[in-house]
């Protein structure tokens, strides 16, 4: 199984999520991470994972995935992506591998 870098950072009310896109678009990778978080939380309570799940659910509901794929988050190249909330919107940016 491919190792993927994910981390969550809490800074006051700010939370961010890191996804590793490789052969999967940002939407598919976000859904995969959602499934992993739900599976983990069914096994045991984890406050950090619950917060990550909340952020991820909101991102999945609000994101314009067509636009994000056009911006290059389509899985055609390996990239790490930081997703964070800025007000009511989400900021998605490429970060170093």
C-alpha positions in Angstrom: 0.0 0.0 0.0 1.3 3.4 -1.0 2.4 5.6 2.0 0.6 8.9 2.0 1.6 11.9 4.0 -1.3 13.4 6.0 -1.2 15.6 9.0 -3.5 17.8 10.8 -2.4 21.1 12.5 -4.5 23.0 14.9 -3.7 26.7 15.3 -6.4 28.3 17.4 -9.6 27.7 15.4 -7.6 27.1 12.2 -7.2 23.5 11.0 -5.5 22.2 7.9 -5.4 19.0 6.1 -2.6 17.6 4.0 -3.4 15.2 1.1 -0.9 13.4 -1.1 -2.2 13.2 -4.6 -0.7 10.5 -6.8 -2.8 9.0 -9.6 -6.0 10.3 -7.9 -7.6 13.7 -8.1 -8.2 15.8 -5.1 -11.9 14.8 -4.8 -11.1 11.0 -4.9 -8.3 11.4 -2.4 -10.5 13.5 -0.1 -13.2 10.8 -0.2 -10.6 8.1 0.5 -9.4 10.1 3.5 -13.0 10.5 4.7 -13.5 6.7 4.6 -10.3 6.1 6.5 -11.2 8.6 9.2 -14.7 7.1 9.6 -13.2 3.6 9.9 -10.7 4.8 12.5 -13.3 6.7 14.5 -15.5 3.6 14.6 -12.7 1.8 16.3 -11.8 4.4 18.8 -12.5 8.0 19.8 -9.9 10.6 18.7 -10.6 14.3 19.1 -8.1 15.3 16.5 -9.5 12.9 13.9 -13.0 14.1 14.7 -11.9 17.7 13.9 -10.2 16.6 10.7 -13.3 14.8 9.7 -15.5 17.9 10.3 -13.2 20.0 8.1 -13.1 17.3 5.4 -16.9 16.9 5.3 -17.3 20.6 4.9 -14.7 20.7 2.2 -16.4 17.8 0.3 -19.7 19.7 0.5 -18.4 23.1 -0.6 -15.4 22.6 -2.9 -15.6 23.2 -6.6 -13.8 20.0 -7.7 -14.0 20.7 -11.4 -12.2 24.0 -10.9 -9.6 22.3 -8.6 -8.9 19.6 -11.2 -8.4 22.4 -13.8 -5.9 24.0 -11.4 -3.8 20.9 -11.6 -5.1 18.9 -8.6 -6.2 16.1 -11.0 -3.7 13.4 -10.0 -1.7 13.6 -13.2 1.4 14.6 -11.2 2.4 13.7 -7.7 1.8 16.6 -5.4 1.0 17.3 -1.7 -1.9 19.7 -1.1 -2.7 21.8 1.9 -6.4 22.5 2.5 -7.3 25.1 5.1 -10.3 27.2 5.8 -10.2 30.9 5.3 -13.4 32.5 6.6 -16.2 30.7 4.8 -14.0 29.6 1.9 -11.2 26.9 1.5 -7.7 27.6 0.4 -6.1 24.8 -1.5 -2.4 25.1 -2.2 0.4 22.9 -3.4 3.3 22.3 -1.0 6.7 20.7 -1.3 6.8 16.8 -1.3 
